Amino acid sequence: MASSSFKGREIYIEFKQVGQYLRCTAIDSVSGQEVTVAGPVSRNPEQLKRVAVQKLEYVLNKG
């Protein structure tokens, strides 16, 4: 990830289709913190991935 708050960390990304929705989960390798976002299946998975990583960054910085 390009963000400075993820320096030295790996972010695991998981996609899962649930009905008409696509769930994207981002997991921080160091803390084990995870966040999930969902959107329609028709949405580009890269957009969901970007939002999930931004949400994870927010949660980690919130502390």
Beta strands, then each sheet from edge to edge (+ up, - down):
strand 1: 11-18
strand 2: 21-28
strand 3: 34-40
sheet 1: 1+ 2- 3+
end
